[in-house]
Amino acid sequence: MTDREWIAAFAERLGMEPPGDGDFDAVLRLAAEAAHASERTAAPVACWLAGVAGRPLGEAIRLAEEVSPG
């Protein structure tokens, strides 16, 4: 099962549509920002926080880049 197949099946069980390609890639970018700026475990939690906060992915990525050192 590919990552996108798994996400589609999970989204179906949640009663929602899976993310499109753009959102899928943006979530991965947010996760990468968190993982590379700290410990890898920050990646899924950062994505969860952005989702719970209801922030658009572009804004969440920008905010994550502000937190990242350098």
RAMO-V292310 format. One record per pair of residues at least 24 apart in sequence whose C-alpha atoms are under 10 Angstrom apart, sorted by the first residue. I is the first residue (numbers start at 1). J is the second residue. Records with the same first field share a line. If there is no record, write none. Layout:
BEGIN
I=J / J
END
This chain:
BEGIN
22=57
23=56 / 57 / 58
24=57
25=57
26=56 / 57 / 58 / 60 / 61
27=51 / 57 / 58 / 60 / 61
28=61
29=57 / 58 / 61
30=57 / 58 / 59 / 60 / 61 / 62 / 63 / 64 / 65
31=61 / 64
32=61 / 64
33=61 / 62 / 64 / 65 / 67 / 68
34=61 / 64 / 65 / 67 / 68
35=68
36=68 / 69
37=64 / 65 / 67 / 68 / 69 / 70
38=68 / 69
END
